[in-house]
Amino acid sequence: MEKVIFSAVYNRKNKLNKHGKAQIEVCAYLNGKRKYFPTAIYVTPKDWDKKHNRIKAIAINGVQLQRQITDFMTKLERYELERRNTGKPFTLEYLTECLNGKDFRYFTDFMKHEIDSDKTNSKATAINKTTTYKALKAFKENILFDEVNFELLKDFENHLISKGLGTNTRNKYLRHIRVFVNLAINKEYLDLNRYPFRKFAMKTEQTTREFLSPEDIQLIENLELTAENRRLEKVKDMFLFACYTGLRFSDITAVSKDSLITQDGNLWLSLTMQKTTQNIKLPLYLLHNGKPVQLIEKYRQPDRNYFFDELTNQHVNRALKEIAALAGIKKRVTFHTARHTTATFLLYKGVAITTVQKILGHKKIQTTQIYSKVMDMTMVNELAKVEF
């Protein structure tokens, strides 16, 4: 087994600073690879002993500075020895993590760090991954890397079942864990030969995507709210706006005056979707005969930038149950039902699936194709018009 060779390197870039000094670095050499670590110690060329590769004792504070360099190397050597003695994999990258205080003993701590430090995650993705992290912590407070195995996954899955979580929700949690397991393998915290998902079967089940028919939408549009139910009016309008545009709840709450643009005298909506960071541009004046424009104008206020930002998802979903009951709709209606409604309605009307993909902001056409049943209905409608 090769051991890291540490050595001090002076003025590696062959450049002095404005004070005529250069930094001393520690070079770590292993298996043909080198990694350099700054010591933040600078000396002049005359204070560096090239022959013995150290600071001259006669230099100002030379003895103390040389001791700091020696202690720095000792710290790195000790860290290498600790990892090797405990049977953990070791590369030069681990020295960087040691110095940055990112040497993780627990897989759960590693997950939390990666969630917090990954700036590529959208807000929604970070929230979903954090939910998985919390669920895993609730199952077991601290999980060592060596404990991440097939048995742990099965036990965690059974734990989720005992909590009443459905198949697809459990699948989502386990897919998140798989992401971090793969990342831990890439960073050599886990051994690839012990990959826990190799024999673990991920299960999913087909779900029915509830959507509203044009008649259902009209029932909600025509619903007159009494003084007693006037509190439901904004939720009703917010939901209808989502049915017309296909926006998710997180995107509806982000709609502001800055999102609105006028082209050739017509109102458009330009928005970066919170979940996918996809940018969409919708001609509001063309959707449902301009009904989204009417709702925007209804809630446009001079002292407010946003239109629907003050309502929570939980409050809206509770209110939608009341609205559906008042409208005489027997289906289970949630806010996300509006997004499915948009897709099915547009496809049923014969709008090209690529156009629906753009409206919904799907990155892949396959995501839009989940509404294939509606596409079949569209085909039947089109063929029924043809005389054979």
ZAMARGU-4260 file (C-alpha; in steps of 0.2 Angstrom, whole numbers, plus 5000, padded with zeros to 4 digits):
<rodrens>
0) 5000/5000/5000 | 5007/5017/4994 | 5009/5030/5008 | 5008/5049/5004 | 5025/5058/5003
5) 5024/5075/5010 | 5036/5089/5006 | 5037/5108/5008 | 5038/5118/4992 | 5043/5136/4990
10) 5038/5148/4977 | 5030/5135/4966 | 5023/5148/4954 | 5040/5157/4954 | 5032/5174/4958
15) 5035/5186/4973 | 5022/5197/4980 | 5024/5216/4982 | 5033/5212/4999 | 5046/5202/4990
20) 5040/5186/4997 | 5032/5169/4991 | 5021/5156/5000 | 5027/5139/5006 | 5015/5125/5001
25) 5015/5107/5007 | 5015/5095/4992 | 5006/5078/4995 | 5012/5064/4982 | 5003/5048/4980
30) 5002/5036/4966 | 5009/5048/4953 | 4997/5062/4958 | 5002/5078/4967 | 4991/5090/4977
35) 4997/5106/4985 | 4990/5114/5001 | 4994/5132/5005 | 5001/5136/5022 | 4998/5155/5022
40) 5017/5157/5027 | 5027/5169/5016 | 5046/5171/5017 | 5059/5180/5006 | 5070/5169/4995
45) 5085/5173/5006 | 5076/5165/5021 | 5073/5149/5012 | 5085/5134/5013 | 5085/5126/4996
50) 5097/5112/5001 | 5087/5106/5016 | 5070/5112/5010 | 5065/5122/5025 | 5065/5140/5032
55) 5082/5145/5039 | 5083/5146/5057 | 5091/5163/5057 | 5076/5170/5048 | 5064/5181/5058
60) 5053/5169/5068 | 5061/5156/5057 | 5060/5142/5070 | 5042/5145/5075 | 5037/5146/5056
65) 5045/5130/5052 | 5037/5122/5067 | 5020/5127/5060 | 5024/5119/5043 | 5030/5103/5052
70) 5014/5103/5062 | 5004/5106/5046 | 5012/5090/5038 | 5009/5080/5054 | 4991/5084/5054
75) 4989/5078/5036 | 4999/5062/5040 | 4989/5059/5055 | 4973/5060/5045 | 4979/5048/5032
80) 4984/5036/5046 | 4967/5037/5054 | 4958/5033/5038 | 4969/5019/5033 | 4969/5011/5051
85) 4949/5011/5051 | 4949/5003/5033 | 4942/5018/5025 | 4946/5022/5007 | 4959/5036/5005
90) 4964/5048/4991 | 4972/5065/4991 | 4955/5073/4990 | 4951/5068/5007 | 4965/5079/5013
95) 4956/5094/5006 | 4940/5089/5016 | 4950/5086/5031 | 4957/5104/5031 | 4939/5111/5026
100) 4931/5102/5041 | 4921/5091/5029 | 4927/5074/5034 | 4911/5065/5037 | 4909/5050/5049
105) 4890/5048/5046 | 4881/5046/5029 | 4867/5057/5036 | 4879/5071/5039 | 4886/5069/5022
110) 4868/5070/5015 | 4864/5086/5024 | 4881/5094/5018 | 4877/5090/5000 | 4860/5097/5001
115) 4865/5113/5009 | 4880/5116/4997 | 4872/5111/4980 | 4868/5127/4972 | 4861/5118/4956
120) 4846/5112/4966 | 4830/5122/4963 | 4821/5127/4979 | 4808/5114/4977 | 4821/5100/4974
125) 4831/5106/4990 | 4815/5105/5000 | 4811/5087/4993 | 4828/5081/4997 | 4828/5089/5014
130) 4811/5080/5018 | 4820/5063/5013 | 4835/5068/5025 | 4823/5071/5039 | 4813/5055/5036
135) 4830/5045/5037 | 4835/5054/5053 | 4818/5050/5060 | 4822/5032/5056 | 4839/5032/5063
140) 4848/5047/5070 | 4866/5044/5064 | 4870/5031/5050 | 4888/5026/5047 | 4894/5024/5030
145) 4897/5005/5033 | 4879/5004/5038 | 4872/5009/5021 | 4868/4992/5014 | 4853/4982/5008
150) 4846/4978/5025 | 4846/4997/5029 | 4836/5001/5014 | 4823/4987/5017 | 4822/4992/5035
155) 4819/5010/5030 | 4806/5005/5017 | 4797/4995/5031 | 4798/5011/5042 | 4790/5021/5028
160) 4776/5008/5026 | 4773/5009/5045 | 4770/5028/5043 | 4757/5025/5030 | 4767/5032/5015
165) 4762/5026/4998 | 4772/5016/4985 | 4777/5031/4975 | 4781/5042/4990 | 4792/5028/4996
170) 4800/5027/4979 | 4804/5046/4979 | 4813/5045/4996 | 4823/5030/4990 | 4828/5038/4974
175) 4834/5053/4984 | 4845/5041/4995 | 4852/5033/4979 | 4858/5050/4973 | 4868/5052/4989
180) 4874/5034/4989 | 4881/5037/4971 | 4888/5053/4976 | 4897/5045/4991 | 4904/5032/4980
185) 4911/5045/4968 | 4919/5054/4982 | 4925/5037/4989 | 4916/5037/5006 | 4908/5021/5000
190) 4915/5006/4991 | 4907/5003/4974 | 4908/4984/4977 | 4896/4986/4992 | 4883/4996/4982
195) 4867/4993/4992 | 4855/4996/4977 | 4862/4982/4966 | 4849/4970/4972 | 4836/4982/4979
200) 4820/4983/4969 | 4813/5001/4967 | 4794/4999/4966 | 4781/5011/4958 | 4763/5010/4954
205) 4752/5018/4941 | 4742/5032/4948 | 4726/5040/4941 | 4729/5058/4937 | 4713/5067/4942
210) 4708/5081/4930 | 4693/5092/4928 | 4682/5091/4912 | 4677/5108/4903 | 4660/5106/4912
215) 4668/5104/4929 | 4678/5120/4925 | 4662/5129/4920 | 4654/5124/4937 | 4668/5132/4946
220) 4668/5148/4935 | 4649/5149/4938 | 4650/5146/4957 | 4642/5161/4966 | 4649/5163/4983
225) 4638/5170/4997 | 4644/5182/5010 | 4647/5167/5021 | 4659/5159/5008 | 4666/5175/5001
230) 4683/5170/5009 | 4685/5157/4996 | 4684/5169/4981 | 4703/5171/4979 | 4707/5153/4981
235) 4694/5150/4967 | 4702/5163/4956 | 4719/5157/4959 | 4714/5139/4955 | 4705/5144/4939
240) 4721/5154/4934 | 4731/5138/4936 | 4718/5128/4926 | 4720/5141/4912 | 4739/5142/4912
245) 4745/5125/4919 | 4756/5133/4932 | 4761/5124/4948 | 4757/5132/4965 | 4775/5138/4968
250) 4774/5146/4951 | 4757/5154/4954 | 4764/5162/4970 | 4779/5169/4960 | 4768/5178/4947
255) 4772/5197/4949 | 4770/5213/4939 | 4788/5209/4933 | 4782/5193/4926 | 4770/5202/4914
260) 4775/5209/4897 | 4765/5217/4883 | 4768/5212/4865 | 4759/5220/4851 | 4746/5226/4864
265) 4743/5209/4871 | 4748/5202/4888 | 4760/5188/4890 | 4767/5180/4906 | 4786/5176/4906
270) 4792/5166/4921 | 4806/5155/4927 | 4798/5139/4935 | 4803/5136/4953 | 4804/5117/4952
275) 4814/5115/4935 | 4821/5132/4932 | 4814/5131/4915 | 4808/5148/4907 | 4791/5149/4900
280) 4782/5162/4890 | 4763/5161/4889 | 4751/5171/4879 | 4738/5175/4892 | 4727/5183/4880
285) 4725/5167/4870 | 4722/5155/4884 | 4703/5151/4887 | 4698/5167/4878 | 4708/5178/4889
290) 4701/5173/4905 | 4719/5173/4914 | 4720/5192/4909 | 4704/5196/4917 | 4710/5188/4934
295) 4726/5197/4933 | 4717/5213/4931 | 4706/5209/4945 | 4720/5207/4957 | 4731/5220/4951
300) 4735/5233/4965 | 4746/5248/4964 | 4754/5244/4981 | 4757/5225/4978 | 4770/5217/4966
305) 4763/5199/4968 | 4746/5193/4964 | 4743/5176/4974 | 4758/5176/4986 | 4749/5177/5003
310) 4741/5159/5002 | 4749/5143/5008 | 4747/5127/4998 | 4739/5118/5013 | 4726/5132/5015
315) 4722/5132/4997 | 4720/5113/4996 | 4708/5114/5011 | 4698/5128/5003 | 4697/5118/4987
320) 4688/5104/4995 | 4674/5116/5000 | 4674/5124/4983 | 4672/5107/4974 | 4658/5102/4986
325) 4649/5119/4983 | 4651/5117/4964 | 4644/5099/4965 | 4660/5091/4959 | 4663/5073/4966
330) 4681/5072/4961 | 4696/5074/4973 | 4702/5091/4969 | 4719/5098/4974 | 4729/5112/4967
335) 4739/5101/4957 | 4723/5095/4948 | 4723/5111/4939 | 4740/5107/4930 | 4733/5090/4925
340) 4717/5099/4919 | 4727/5111/4908 | 4736/5097/4899 | 4721/5086/4896 | 4711/5100/4890
345) 4723/5107/4878 | 4727/5089/4871 | 4708/5085/4870 | 4706/5101/4860 | 4719/5095/4848
350) 4734/5106/4853 | 4751/5098/4848 | 4759/5089/4862 | 4775/5099/4859 | 4765/5115/4862
355) 4758/5108/4878 | 4776/5103/4883 | 4781/5121/4881 | 4766/5128/4891 | 4769/5116/4905
360) 4788/5118/4905 | 4792/5100/4904 | 4810/5097/4900 | 4806/5080/4891 | 4792/5076/4879
365) 4790/5059/4889 | 4784/5069/4904 | 4770/5076/4893 | 4766/5059/4886 | 4759/5053/4902
370) 4742/5060/4896 | 4742/5047/4882 | 4724/5042/4887 | 4718/5060/4883 | 4728/5059/4867
375) 4718/5043/4862 | 4702/5053/4865 | 4708/5066/4854 | 4712/5053/4840 | 4695/5046/4842
380) 4687/5064/4840 | 4697/5068/4825 | 4693/5051/4816 | 4675/5053/4820 | 4675/5068/4809
385) 4681/5059/4794 | 4670/5051/4781 | 4676/5034/4776
</rodrens>
